[in-house]
């Protein structure tokens, strides 16, 4: 139970508005941050933005061999998924800083 009855709804709404503004700012900042995934001992590298967009794919010339096309495709897939996973973790970490770990599961946030 709250001391003095109901909490101040206006104050709660202001706090929610501040949190939403902070979350929007973090989302903008994430667009400017990058993470990288790699596979094959660094032979394939994929760079992804904090907004989970693939920005760059680098393939070492030693890996390009028509006979090993399937292996190359697997390494690109692995590196891409690794980078996307890191980007998702980065976004979650940054949002938790704003929300105190409370809101990330709520719809609309």
Gaussian input, Z-matrix of N, CA and C with variables (Angstrom, degrees):
# hf/3-21g

backbone

0 1
 N
 C     1     B1
 C     2     B2     1     A1
 N     3     B3     2     A2     1     D1
 C     4     B4     3     A3     2     D2
 C     5     B5     4     A4     3     D3
 N     6     B6     5     A5     4     D4
 C     7     B7     6     A6     5     D5
 C     8     B8     7     A7     6     D6
 N     9     B9     8     A8     7     D7
 C    10    B10     9     A9     8     D8
 C    11    B11    10    A10     9     D9
 N    12    B12    11    A11    10    D10
 C    13    B13    12    A12    11    D11
 C    14    B14    13    A13    12    D12
 N    15    B15    14    A14    13    D13
 C    16    B16    15    A15    14    D14
 C    17    B17    16    A16    15    D15
 N    18    B18    17    A17    16    D16
 C    19    B19    18    A18    17    D17
 C    20    B20    19    A19    18    D18
 N    21    B21    20    A20    19    D19
 C    22    B22    21    A21    20    D20
 C    23    B23    22    A22    21    D21
 N    24    B24    23    A23    22    D22
 C    25    B25    24    A24    23    D23
 C    26    B26    25    A25    24    D24
 N    27    B27    26    A26    25    D25
 C    28    B28    27    A27    26    D26
 C    29    B29    28    A28    27    D27
 N    30    B30    29    A29    28    D28
 C    31    B31    30    A30    29    D29
 C    32    B32    31    A31    30    D30
 N    33    B33    32    A32    31    D31
 C    34    B34    33    A33    32    D32
 C    35    B35    34    A34    33    D33
 N    36    B36    35    A35    34    D34
 C    37    B37    36    A36    35    D35
 C    38    B38    37    A37    36    D36
 N    39    B39    38    A38    37    D37
 C    40    B40    39    A39    38    D38
 C    41    B41    40    A40    39    D39
 N    42    B42    41    A41    40    D40
 C    43    B43    42    A42    41    D41
 C    44    B44    43    A43    42    D42
 N    45    B45    44    A44    43    D43
 C    46    B46    45    A45    44    D44
 C    47    B47    46    A46    45    D45
 N    48    B48    47    A47    46    D46
 C    49    B49    48    A48    47    D47
 C    50    B50    49    A49    48    D48
 N    51    B51    50    A50    49    D49
 C    52    B52    51    A51    50    D50
 C    53    B53    52    A52    51    D51
 N    54    B54    53    A53    52    D52
 C    55    B55    54    A54    53    D53
 C    56    B56    55    A55    54    D54
 N    57    B57    56    A56    55    D55
 C    58    B58    57    A57    56    D56
 C    59    B59    58    A58    57    D57
 N    60    B60    59    A59    58    D58
 C    61    B61    60    A60    59    D59
 C    62    B62    61    A61    60    D60
 N    63    B63    62    A62    61    D61
 C    64    B64    63    A63    62    D62
 C    65    B65    64    A64    63    D63
 N    66    B66    65    A65    64    D64
 C    67    B67    66    A66    65    D65
 C    68    B68    67    A67    66    D66
 N    69    B69    68    A68    67    D67
 C    70    B70    69    A69    68    D68
 C    71    B71    70    A70    69    D69
 N    72    B72    71    A71    70    D70
 C    73    B73    72    A72    71    D71
 C    74    B74    73    A73    72    D72
 N    75    B75    74    A74    73    D73
 C    76    B76    75    A75    74    D74
 C    77    B77    76    A76    75    D75
 N    78    B78    77    A77    76    D76
 C    79    B79    78    A78    77    D77
 C    80    B80    79    A79    78    D78
 N    81    B81    80    A80    79    D79
 C    82    B82    81    A81    80    D80
 C    83    B83    82    A82    81    D81
 N    84    B84    83    A83    82    D82
 C    85    B85    84    A84    83    D83
 C    86    B86    85    A85    84    D84
 N    87    B87    86    A86    85    D85
 C    88    B88    87    A87    86    D86
 C    89    B89    88    A88    87    D87
 N    90    B90    89    A89    88    D88
 C    91    B91    90    A90    89    D89
 C    92    B92    91    A91    90    D90
 N    93    B93    92    A92    91    D91
 C    94    B94    93    A93    92    D92
 C    95    B95    94    A94    93    D93
 N    96    B96    95    A95    94    D94
 C    97    B97    96    A96    95    D95
 C    98    B98    97    A97    96    D96
 N    99    B99    98    A98    97    D97
 C   100   B100    99    A99    98    D98
 C   101   B101   100   A100    99    D99
 N   102   B102   101   A101   100   D100
 C   103   B103   102   A102   101   D101
 C   104   B104   103   A103   102   D102
 N   105   B105   104   A104   103   D103
 C   106   B106   105   A105   104   D104
 C   107   B107   106   A106   105   D105
 N   108   B108   107   A107   106   D106
 C   109   B109   108   A108   107   D107
 C   110   B110   109   A109   108   D108
 N   111   B111   110   A110   109   D109
 C   112   B112   111   A111   110   D110
 C   113   B113   112   A112   111   D111
 N   114   B114   113   A113   112   D112
 C   115   B115   114   A114   113   D113
 C   116   B116   115   A115   114   D114
 N   117   B117   116   A116   115   D115
 C   118   B118   117   A117   116   D116
 C   119   B119   118   A118   117   D117
 N   120   B120   119   A119   118   D118
 C   121   B121   120   A120   119   D119
 C   122   B122   121   A121   120   D120
 N   123   B123   122   A122   121   D121
 C   124   B124   123   A123   122   D122
 C   125   B125   124   A124   123   D123
 N   126   B126   125   A125   124   D124
 C   127   B127   126   A126   125   D125
 C   128   B128   127   A127   126   D126
 N   129   B129   128   A128   127   D127
 C   130   B130   129   A129   128   D128
 C   131   B131   130   A130   129   D129
 N   132   B132   131   A131   130   D130
 C   133   B133   132   A132   131   D131
 C   134   B134   133   A133   132   D132
 N   135   B135   134   A134   133   D133
 C   136   B136   135   A135   134   D134
 C   137   B137   136   A136   135   D135
 N   138   B138   137   A137   136   D136
 C   139   B139   138   A138   137   D137
 C   140   B140   139   A139   138   D138
 N   141   B141   140   A140   139   D139
 C   142   B142   141   A141   140   D140
 C   143   B143   142   A142   141   D141
 N   144   B144   143   A143   142   D142
 C   145   B145   144   A144   143   D143
 C   146   B146   145   A145   144   D144
 N   147   B147   146   A146   145   D145
 C   148   B148   147   A147   146   D146
 C   149   B149   148   A148   147   D147
 N   150   B150   149   A149   148   D148
 C   151   B151   150   A150   149   D149
 C   152   B152   151   A151   150   D150
 N   153   B153   152   A152   151   D151
 C   154   B154   153   A153   152   D152
 C   155   B155   154   A154   153   D153
 N   156   B156   155   A155   154   D154
 C   157   B157   156   A156   155   D155
 C   158   B158   157   A157   156   D156
 N   159   B159   158   A158   157   D157
 C   160   B160   159   A159   158   D158
 C   161   B161   160   A160   159   D159
 N   162   B162   161   A161   160   D160
 C   163   B163   162   A162   161   D161
 C   164   B164   163   A163   162   D162
 N   165   B165   164   A164   163   D163
 C   166   B166   165   A165   164   D164
 C   167   B167   166   A166   165   D165
 N   168   B168   167   A167   166   D166
 C   169   B169   168   A168   167   D167
 C   170   B170   169   A169   168   D168
 N   171   B171   170   A170   169   D169
 C   172   B172   171   A171   170   D170
 C   173   B173   172   A172   171   D171
 N   174   B174   173   A173   172   D172
 C   175   B175   174   A174   173   D173
 C   176   B176   175   A175   174   D174
 N   177   B177   176   A176   175   D175
 C   178   B178   177   A177   176   D176
 C   179   B179   178   A178   177   D177
 N   180   B180   179   A179   178   D178
 C   181   B181   180   A180   179   D179
 C   182   B182   181   A181   180   D180
 N   183   B183   182   A182   181   D181
 C   184   B184   183   A183   182   D182
 C   185   B185   184   A184   183   D183
 N   186   B186   185   A185   184   D184
 C   187   B187   186   A186   185   D185
 C   188   B188   187   A187   186   D186
 N   189   B189   188   A188   187   D187
 C   190   B190   189   A189   188   D188
 C   191   B191   190   A190   189   D189
 N   192   B192   191   A191   190   D190
 C   193   B193   192   A192   191   D191
 C   194   B194   193   A193   192   D192
 N   195   B195   194   A194   193   D193
 C   196   B196   195   A195   194   D194
 C   197   B197   196   A196   195   D195
 N   198   B198   197   A197   196   D196
 C   199   B199   198   A198   197   D197
 C   200   B200   199   A199   198   D198
 N   201   B201   200   A200   199   D199
 C   202   B202   201   A201   200   D200
 C   203   B203   202   A202   201   D201
 N   204   B204   203   A203   202   D202
 C   205   B205   204   A204   203   D203
 C   206   B206   205   A205   204   D204
 N   207   B207   206   A206   205   D205
 C   208   B208   207   A207   206   D206
 C   209   B209   208   A208   207   D207
 N   210   B210   209   A209   208   D208
 C   211   B211   210   A210   209   D209
 C   212   B212   211   A211   210   D210
 N   213   B213   212   A212   211   D211
 C   214   B214   213   A213   212   D212
 C   215   B215   214   A214   213   D213
 N   216   B216   215   A215   214   D214
 C   217   B217   216   A216   215   D215
 C   218   B218   217   A217   216   D216
 N   219   B219   218   A218   217   D217
 C   220   B220   219   A219   218   D218
 C   221   B221   220   A220   219   D219
 N   222   B222   221   A221   220   D220
 C   223   B223   222   A222   221   D221
 C   224   B224   223   A223   222   D222
 N   225   B225   224   A224   223   D223
 C   226   B226   225   A225   224   D224
 C   227   B227   226   A226   225   D225
 N   228   B228   227   A227   226   D226
 C   229   B229   228   A228   227   D227
 C   230   B230   229   A229   228   D228
 N   231   B231   230   A230   229   D229
 C   232   B232   231   A231   230   D230
 C   233   B233   232   A232   231   D231
 N   234   B234   233   A233   232   D232
 C   235   B235   234   A234   233   D233
 C   236   B236   235   A235   234   D234
 N   237   B237   236   A236   235   D235
 C   238   B238   237   A237   236   D236
 C   239   B239   238   A238   237   D237
 N   240   B240   239   A239   238   D238
 C   241   B241   240   A240   239   D239
 C   242   B242   241   A241   240   D240
 N   243   B243   242   A242   241   D241
 C   244   B244   243   A243   242   D242
 C   245   B245   244   A244   243   D243
 N   246   B246   245   A245   244   D244
 C   247   B247   246   A246   245   D245
 C   248   B248   247   A247   246   D246
 N   249   B249   248   A248   247   D247
 C   250   B250   249   A249   248   D248
 C   251   B251   250   A250   249   D249
 N   252   B252   251   A251   250   D250
 C   253   B253   252   A252   251   D251
 C   254   B254   253   A253   252   D252
 N   255   B255   254   A254   253   D253
 C   256   B256   255   A255   254   D254
 C   257   B257   256   A256   255   D255
 N   258   B258   257   A257   256   D256
 C   259   B259   258   A258   257   D257
 C   260   B260   259   A259   258   D258
 N   261   B261   260   A260   259   D259
 C   262   B262   261   A261   260   D260
 C   263   B263   262   A262   261   D261
 N   264   B264   263   A263   262   D262
 C   265   B265   264   A264   263   D263
 C   266   B266   265   A265   264   D264
 N   267   B267   266   A266   265   D265
 C   268   B268   267   A267   266   D266
 C   269   B269   268   A268   267   D267
 N   270   B270   269   A269   268   D268
 C   271   B271   270   A270   269   D269
 C   272   B272   271   A271   270   D270
 N   273   B273   272   A272   271   D271
 C   274   B274   273   A273   272   D272
 C   275   B275   274   A274   273   D273
 N   276   B276   275   A275   274   D274
 C   277   B277   276   A276   275   D275
 C   278   B278   277   A277   276   D276
 N   279   B279   278   A278   277   D277
 C   280   B280   279   A279   278   D278
 C   281   B281   280   A280   279   D279
 N   282   B282   281   A281   280   D280
 C   283   B283   282   A282   281   D281
 C   284   B284   283   A283   282   D282
 N   285   B285   284   A284   283   D283
 C   286   B286   285   A285   284   D284
 C   287   B287   286   A286   285   D285
 N   288   B288   287   A287   286   D286
 C   289   B289   288   A288   287   D287
 C   290   B290   289   A289   288   D288
 N   291   B291   290   A290   289   D289
 C   292   B292   291   A291   290   D290
 C   293   B293   292   A292   291   D291
 N   294   B294   293   A293   292   D292
 C   295   B295   294   A294   293   D293
 C   296   B296   295   A295   294   D294
 N   297   B297   296   A296   295   D295
 C   298   B298   297   A297   296   D296
 C   299   B299   298   A298   297   D297
 N   300   B300   299   A299   298   D298
 C   301   B301   300   A300   299   D299
 C   302   B302   301   A301   300   D300
 N   303   B303   302   A302   301   D301
 C   304   B304   303   A303   302   D302
 C   305   B305   304   A304   303   D303
 N   306   B306   305   A305   304   D304
 C   307   B307   306   A306   305   D305
 C   308   B308   307   A307   306   D306
 N   309   B309   308   A308   307   D307
 C   310   B310   309   A309   308   D308
 C   311   B311   310   A310   309   D309
 N   312   B312   311   A311   310   D310
 C   313   B313   312   A312   311   D311
 C   314   B314   313   A313   312   D312
 N   315   B315   314   A314   313   D313
 C   316   B316   315   A315   314   D314
 C   317   B317   316   A316   315   D315
 N   318   B318   317   A317   316   D316
 C   319   B319   318   A318   317   D317
 C   320   B320   319   A319   318   D318
 N   321   B321   320   A320   319   D319
 C   322   B322   321   A321   320   D320
 C   323   B323   322   A322   321   D321
 N   324   B324   323   A323   322   D322
 C   325   B325   324   A324   323   D323
 C   326   B326   325   A325   324   D324

   B1=1.4480
   B2=1.5184
   B3=1.2907
   B4=1.4593
   B5=1.5141
   B6=1.3349
   B7=1.4587
   B8=1.5165
   B9=1.3034
   B10=1.4515
   B11=1.5237
   B12=1.3194
   B13=1.4560
   B14=1.5181
   B15=1.3352
   B16=1.4668
   B17=1.5264
   B18=1.3290
   B19=1.4605
   B20=1.5377
   B21=1.2915
   B22=1.4585
   B23=1.5246
   B24=1.3369
   B25=1.4652
   B26=1.5217
   B27=1.3091
   B28=1.4544
   B29=1.5355
   B30=1.3275
   B31=1.4600
   B32=1.5331
   B33=1.3251
   B34=1.4629
   B35=1.5231
   B36=1.3309
   B37=1.4661
   B38=1.5269
   B39=1.3267
   B40=1.4665
   B41=1.5227
   B42=1.3288
   B43=1.4650
   B44=1.5259
   B45=1.3324
   B46=1.4610
   B47=1.5253
   B48=1.3328
   B49=1.4572
   B50=1.5235
   B51=1.3457
   B52=1.4672
   B53=1.5245
   B54=1.3357
   B55=1.4621
   B56=1.5242
   B57=1.3230
   B58=1.4562
   B59=1.5264
   B60=1.3226
   B61=1.4642
   B62=1.5284
   B63=1.3277
   B64=1.4665
   B65=1.5238
   B66=1.3282
   B67=1.4602
   B68=1.5258
   B69=1.3237
   B70=1.4714
   B71=1.5202
   B72=1.3379
   B73=1.4647
   B74=1.5286
   B75=1.3243
   B76=1.4653
   B77=1.5271
   B78=1.3237
   B79=1.4597
   B80=1.5268
   B81=1.3280
   B82=1.4697
   B83=1.5282
   B84=1.3403
   B85=1.4639
   B86=1.5282
   B87=1.3260
   B88=1.4650
   B89=1.5232
   B90=1.3176
   B91=1.4615
   B92=1.5214
   B93=1.3439
   B94=1.4678
   B95=1.5242
   B96=1.3195
   B97=1.4605
   B98=1.5186
   B99=1.3262
   B100=1.4596
   B101=1.5198
   B102=1.3301
   B103=1.4621
   B104=1.5228
   B105=1.3287
   B106=1.4549
   B107=1.5162
   B108=1.3227
   B109=1.4515
   B110=1.5188
   B111=1.3347
   B112=1.4676
   B113=1.5162
   B114=1.3057
   B115=1.4624
   B116=1.5221
   B117=1.3143
   B118=1.4674
   B119=1.5093
   B120=1.3382
   B121=1.4630
   B122=1.5216
   B123=1.3311
   B124=1.4596
   B125=1.5174
   B126=1.3257
   B127=1.4649
   B128=1.5324
   B129=1.3426
   B130=1.4584
   B131=1.5169
   B132=1.3364
   B133=1.4644
   B134=1.5190
   B135=1.3237
   B136=1.4582
   B137=1.5235
   B138=1.3351
   B139=1.4554
   B140=1.5263
   B141=1.3342
   B142=1.4605
   B143=1.5243
   B144=1.3316
   B145=1.4641
   B146=1.5248
   B147=1.3302
   B148=1.4559
   B149=1.5197
   B150=1.3227
   B151=1.4694
   B152=1.5298
   B153=1.3322
   B154=1.4584
   B155=1.5226
   B156=1.3292
   B157=1.4568
   B158=1.5206
   B159=1.3354
   B160=1.4611
   B161=1.5229
   B162=1.3427
   B163=1.4593
   B164=1.5223
   B165=1.3398
   B166=1.4552
   B167=1.5299
   B168=1.3140
   B169=1.4634
   B170=1.5178
   B171=1.3363
   B172=1.4626
   B173=1.5277
   B174=1.3172
   B175=1.4639
   B176=1.5181
   B177=1.3218
   B178=1.4539
   B179=1.5262
   B180=1.3034
   B181=1.4668
   B182=1.5319
   B183=1.3227
   B184=1.4687
   B185=1.5248
   B186=1.3146
   B187=1.4614
   B188=1.5238
   B189=1.3158
   B190=1.4631
   B191=1.5250
   B192=1.3007
   B193=1.4647
   B194=1.5255
   B195=1.3341
   B196=1.4727
   B197=1.5329
   B198=1.3061
   B199=1.4653
   B200=1.5298
   B201=1.3306
   B202=1.4695
   B203=1.5298
   B204=1.3155
   B205=1.4584
   B206=1.5310
   B207=1.3180
   B208=1.4629
   B209=1.5279
   B210=1.3231
   B211=1.4567
   B212=1.5270
   B213=1.3182
   B214=1.4587
   B215=1.5270
   B216=1.3179
   B217=1.4652
   B218=1.5215
   B219=1.3201
   B220=1.4703
   B221=1.5279
   B222=1.3386
   B223=1.4716
   B224=1.5306
   B225=1.3335
   B226=1.4661
   B227=1.5278
   B228=1.3124
   B229=1.4577
   B230=1.5257
   B231=1.3189
   B232=1.4609
   B233=1.5207
   B234=1.3213
   B235=1.4639
   B236=1.5277
   B237=1.3219
   B238=1.4637
   B239=1.5201
   B240=1.3233
   B241=1.4650
   B242=1.5195
   B243=1.3190
   B244=1.4566
   B245=1.5247
   B246=1.3308
   B247=1.4610
   B248=1.5280
   B249=1.3276
   B250=1.4625
   B251=1.5197
   B252=1.3218
   B253=1.4666
   B254=1.5178
   B255=1.3275
   B256=1.4674
   B257=1.5225
   B258=1.3329
   B259=1.4640
   B260=1.5312
   B261=1.3186
   B262=1.4631
   B263=1.5290
   B264=1.3347
   B265=1.4640
   B266=1.5230
   B267=1.3316
   B268=1.4598
   B269=1.5232
   B270=1.3212
   B271=1.4611
   B272=1.5239
   B273=1.3238
   B274=1.4674
   B275=1.5260
   B276=1.3283
   B277=1.4612
   B278=1.5337
   B279=1.3269
   B280=1.4624
   B281=1.5263
   B282=1.3207
   B283=1.4662
   B284=1.5246
   B285=1.3357
   B286=1.4603
   B287=1.5188
   B288=1.3369
   B289=1.4667
   B290=1.5214
   B291=1.3230
   B292=1.4694
   B293=1.5228
   B294=1.3279
   B295=1.4671
   B296=1.5194
   B297=1.3096
   B298=1.4673
   B299=1.5155
   B300=1.3187
   B301=1.4715
   B302=1.5037
   B303=1.3291
   B304=1.4592
   B305=1.5153
   B306=1.3283
   B307=1.4543
   B308=1.5303
   B309=1.3408
   B310=1.4653
   B311=1.5189
   B312=1.3214
   B313=1.4553
   B314=1.5101
   B315=1.3348
   B316=1.4547
   B317=1.5162
   B318=1.3231
   B319=1.4663
   B320=1.5204
   B321=1.3129
   B322=1.4543
   B323=1.5127
   B324=1.3138
   B325=1.4655
   B326=1.4932
   A1=109.45
   A2=118.25
   A3=124.12
   A4=110.21
   A5=117.23
   A6=120.83
   A7=108.79
   A8=116.98
   A9=120.41
   A10=113.19
   A11=119.48
   A12=121.11
   A13=113.18
   A14=115.62
   A15=122.20
   A16=111.47
   A17=117.11
   A18=118.97
   A19=109.48
   A20=116.23
   A21=122.04
   A22=108.48
   A23=116.09
   A24=120.79
   A25=111.87
   A26=117.22
   A27=120.84
   A28=110.16
   A29=115.97
   A30=120.29
   A31=110.33
   A32=116.41
   A33=120.15
   A34=110.82
   A35=117.19
   A36=120.90
   A37=110.61
   A38=117.15
   A39=120.68
   A40=110.29
   A41=116.40
   A42=120.46
   A43=110.74
   A44=116.66
   A45=120.15
   A46=110.31
   A47=117.31
   A48=120.95
   A49=110.18
   A50=117.03
   A51=120.60
   A52=110.29
   A53=116.60
   A54=120.39
   A55=110.19
   A56=117.67
   A57=120.60
   A58=110.93
   A59=117.32
   A60=121.05
   A61=110.62
   A62=115.96
   A63=120.34
   A64=110.48
   A65=117.18
   A66=120.72
   A67=110.51
   A68=117.56
   A69=120.70
   A70=110.22
   A71=116.93
   A72=121.02
   A73=109.99
   A74=117.51
   A75=121.51
   A76=109.87
   A77=117.12
   A78=119.45
   A79=110.97
   A80=117.21
   A81=120.48
   A82=110.50
   A83=116.08
   A84=120.80
   A85=110.98
   A86=116.85
   A87=120.42
   A88=111.49
   A89=116.90
   A90=119.88
   A91=111.31
   A92=116.89
   A93=121.45
   A94=112.91
   A95=118.27
   A96=121.32
   A97=109.34
   A98=115.90
   A99=120.06
   A100=110.87
   A101=114.63
   A102=122.63
   A103=106.65
   A104=116.08
   A105=119.93
   A106=110.02
   A107=115.24
   A108=122.00
   A109=107.92
   A110=116.37
   A111=118.21
   A112=109.97
   A113=114.46
   A114=121.78
   A115=108.12
   A116=115.02
   A117=119.73
   A118=112.41
   A119=116.77
   A120=120.03
   A121=112.71
   A122=116.65
   A123=120.52
   A124=113.91
   A125=117.09
   A126=120.44
   A127=111.33
   A128=116.34
   A129=122.16
   A130=107.42
   A131=116.38
   A132=121.90
   A133=109.35
   A134=115.46
   A135=121.01
   A136=107.54
   A137=116.29
   A138=122.38
   A139=108.31
   A140=115.59
   A141=122.61
   A142=108.58
   A143=116.53
   A144=120.56
   A145=109.66
   A146=115.77
   A147=121.20
   A148=111.95
   A149=116.95
   A150=122.23
   A151=110.32
   A152=116.43
   A153=124.53
   A154=112.96
   A155=116.02
   A156=121.89
   A157=107.97
   A158=116.86
   A159=120.76
   A160=107.46
   A161=115.76
   A162=121.69
   A163=112.97
   A164=116.40
   A165=119.23
   A166=109.85
   A167=115.73
   A168=122.60
   A169=106.50
   A170=116.84
   A171=121.98
   A172=108.44
   A173=115.91
   A174=120.85
   A175=108.09
   A176=116.44
   A177=122.18
   A178=109.28
   A179=116.76
   A180=122.38
   A181=112.39
   A182=117.43
   A183=120.93
   A184=112.15
   A185=116.64
   A186=121.09
   A187=112.29
   A188=117.23
   A189=120.92
   A190=109.50
   A191=114.14
   A192=122.08
   A193=106.18
   A194=117.00
   A195=119.27
   A196=113.29
   A197=117.12
   A198=120.26
   A199=112.04
   A200=116.41
   A201=120.67
   A202=111.80
   A203=116.07
   A204=121.81
   A205=111.77
   A206=117.40
   A207=120.86
   A208=111.57
   A209=117.03
   A210=121.26
   A211=110.10
   A212=117.53
   A213=121.90
   A214=110.68
   A215=116.57
   A216=120.11
   A217=111.20
   A218=116.97
   A219=120.71
   A220=111.44
   A221=116.32
   A222=119.12
   A223=111.22
   A224=117.28
   A225=120.39
   A226=109.48
   A227=116.99
   A228=121.68
   A229=111.00
   A230=117.03
   A231=121.53
   A232=111.49
   A233=117.10
   A234=121.01
   A235=111.00
   A236=117.13
   A237=121.18
   A238=110.66
   A239=116.86
   A240=119.91
   A241=111.80
   A242=117.57
   A243=121.63
   A244=110.40
   A245=116.67
   A246=120.86
   A247=111.06
   A248=117.90
   A249=120.89
   A250=111.33
   A251=116.89
   A252=120.72
   A253=111.55
   A254=116.30
   A255=120.62
   A256=110.93
   A257=116.85
   A258=120.53
   A259=110.40
   A260=117.17
   A261=120.65
   A262=110.64
   A263=117.24
   A264=121.08
   A265=110.90
   A266=116.84
   A267=121.66
   A268=110.21
   A269=117.26
   A270=121.44
   A271=110.43
   A272=117.26
   A273=120.81
   A274=111.02
   A275=116.17
   A276=121.45
   A277=111.15
   A278=116.31
   A279=120.75
   A280=111.44
   A281=117.97
   A282=120.96
   A283=110.81
   A284=117.20
   A285=119.78
   A286=111.34
   A287=116.81
   A288=119.98
   A289=110.51
   A290=116.08
   A291=121.16
   A292=111.03
   A293=116.59
   A294=120.57
   A295=113.49
   A296=116.84
   A297=118.65
   A298=111.33
   A299=117.09
   A300=121.50
   A301=113.52
   A302=117.89
   A303=121.69
   A304=113.89
   A305=119.12
   A306=122.54
   A307=116.73
   A308=122.48
   A309=120.42
   A310=116.80
   A311=120.15
   A312=120.20
   A313=114.80
   A314=117.83
   A315=120.38
   A316=111.89
   A317=117.17
   A318=119.68
   A319=110.98
   A320=116.34
   A321=120.52
   A322=114.18
   A323=117.50
   A324=120.37
   A325=110.00
   D1=144.40
   D2=-178.77
   D3=-85.78
   D4=138.89
   D5=174.23
   D6=-64.63
   D7=132.95
   D8=177.62
   D9=77.31
   D10=12.66
   D11=176.27
   D12=96.31
   D13=-141.91
   D14=-175.87
   D15=-69.21
   D16=143.91
   D17=174.94
   D18=-68.09
   D19=156.13
   D20=-179.67
   D21=-68.56
   D22=110.45
   D23=-177.37
   D24=-63.62
   D25=-37.37
   D26=179.94
   D27=-63.23
   D28=-41.04
   D29=178.48
   D30=-65.61
   D31=-41.45
   D32=178.55
   D33=-62.96
   D34=-40.56
   D35=179.58
   D36=-65.10
   D37=-38.49
   D38=177.74
   D39=-63.83
   D40=-41.51
   D41=179.17
   D42=-64.11
   D43=-40.83
   D44=178.83
   D45=-65.59
   D46=-39.32
   D47=179.28
   D48=-64.37
   D49=-41.77
   D50=177.79
   D51=-62.17
   D52=-41.56
   D53=-179.62
   D54=-64.83
   D55=-41.88
   D56=179.06
   D57=-64.27
   D58=-39.78
   D59=177.54
   D60=-63.91
   D61=-42.28
   D62=179.20
   D63=-65.01
   D64=-39.69
   D65=178.97
   D66=-65.45
   D67=-39.63
   D68=177.69
   D69=-63.81
   D70=-39.42
   D71=178.80
   D72=-64.13
   D73=-42.54
   D74=179.59
   D75=-63.39
   D76=-41.23
   D77=179.48
   D78=-62.85
   D79=-38.14
   D80=176.52
   D81=-64.48
   D82=-42.71
   D83=-179.54
   D84=-65.02
   D85=-36.31
   D86=-179.97
   D87=-61.90
   D88=-31.87
   D89=179.46
   D90=-62.74
   D91=-24.37
   D92=-178.49
   D93=-96.33
   D94=-0.91
   D95=178.99
   D96=-103.84
   D97=151.80
   D98=-179.58
   D99=-132.26
   D100=155.65
   D101=172.51
   D102=-134.18
   D103=160.48
   D104=-177.90
   D105=-130.53
   D106=140.12
   D107=171.90
   D108=-115.09
   D109=152.19
   D110=178.02
   D111=-141.86
   D112=160.81
   D113=178.71
   D114=-145.53
   D115=161.39
   D116=177.92
   D117=64.68
   D118=37.07
   D119=179.60
   D120=65.18
   D121=33.09
   D122=178.79
   D123=89.93
   D124=4.64
   D125=179.96
   D126=-70.88
   D127=-28.43
   D128=176.71
   D129=-125.71
   D130=127.03
   D131=179.84
   D132=-128.15
   D133=139.08
   D134=178.32
   D135=-128.47
   D136=129.34
   D137=178.22
   D138=-107.02
   D139=132.59
   D140=-176.06
   D141=-128.96
   D142=143.27
   D143=176.56
   D144=-77.57
   D145=165.20
   D146=175.69
   D147=-64.86
   D148=-13.11
   D149=176.09
   D150=-93.53
   D151=11.26
   D152=176.11
   D153=63.77
   D154=42.83
   D155=173.10
   D156=-111.51
   D157=131.11
   D158=177.81
   D159=-70.91
   D160=122.45
   D161=-177.28
   D162=-101.19
   D163=-33.97
   D164=-172.52
   D165=-155.11
   D166=140.76
   D167=173.54
   D168=-124.54
   D169=123.98
   D170=178.55
   D171=-116.81
   D172=129.77
   D173=179.27
   D174=-126.15
   D175=121.62
   D176=178.51
   D177=-63.19
   D178=137.27
   D179=-176.95
   D180=-57.26
   D181=-28.39
   D182=-179.60
   D183=-65.40
   D184=-22.75
   D185=-175.79
   D186=-84.54
   D187=-21.65
   D188=-174.88
   D189=-77.25
   D190=101.10
   D191=-179.83
   D192=-144.56
   D193=117.00
   D194=-177.26
   D195=-53.16
   D196=-30.60
   D197=-179.09
   D198=-72.04
   D199=-18.21
   D200=-178.39
   D201=-114.15
   D202=31.04
   D203=-178.66
   D204=-55.74
   D205=-44.43
   D206=-178.74
   D207=-62.83
   D208=-40.04
   D209=178.38
   D210=-63.56
   D211=-44.10
   D212=179.02
   D213=-61.17
   D214=-44.83
   D215=178.85
   D216=-61.08
   D217=-40.66
   D218=178.00
   D219=-63.99
   D220=-40.56
   D221=179.83
   D222=-67.13
   D223=-39.80
   D224=177.59
   D225=-63.35
   D226=-43.45
   D227=177.96
   D228=-60.63
   D229=-46.51
   D230=179.84
   D231=-62.08
   D232=-47.45
   D233=-179.30
   D234=-63.74
   D235=-40.22
   D236=179.62
   D237=-64.15
   D238=-48.00
   D239=179.40
   D240=-63.14
   D241=-37.33
   D242=177.74
   D243=-63.23
   D244=-46.57
   D245=-179.96
   D246=-64.75
   D247=-41.42
   D248=178.24
   D249=-64.18
   D250=-38.01
   D251=176.32
   D252=-62.97
   D253=-41.63
   D254=177.65
   D255=-65.34
   D256=-38.78
   D257=179.09
   D258=-65.21
   D259=-41.38
   D260=178.22
   D261=-64.30
   D262=-41.43
   D263=178.11
   D264=-64.58
   D265=-39.87
   D266=177.79
   D267=-61.75
   D268=-46.40
   D269=-179.69
   D270=-62.61
   D271=-43.40
   D272=179.67
   D273=-63.31
   D274=-43.32
   D275=179.84
   D276=-61.03
   D277=-44.89
   D278=-179.24
   D279=-67.67
   D280=-38.21
   D281=178.74
   D282=-68.16
   D283=-36.81
   D284=178.30
   D285=-62.77
   D286=-33.01
   D287=177.18
   D288=-62.59
   D289=-37.36
   D290=-177.97
   D291=-77.58
   D292=-41.05
   D293=-172.96
   D294=-94.70
   D295=-6.16
   D296=-175.60
   D297=70.94
   D298=19.20
   D299=179.04
   D300=79.41
   D301=7.47
   D302=-172.60
   D303=-89.82
   D304=-40.55
   D305=-164.63
   D306=-97.66
   D307=-21.59
   D308=-167.68
   D309=-48.37
   D310=-25.79
   D311=-179.41
   D312=-87.15
   D313=-7.06
   D314=-177.42
   D315=-79.03
   D316=139.74
   D317=177.20
   D318=-62.31
   D319=144.64
   D320=177.26
   D321=89.66
   D322=-5.89
   D323=-179.98
   D324=-112.17

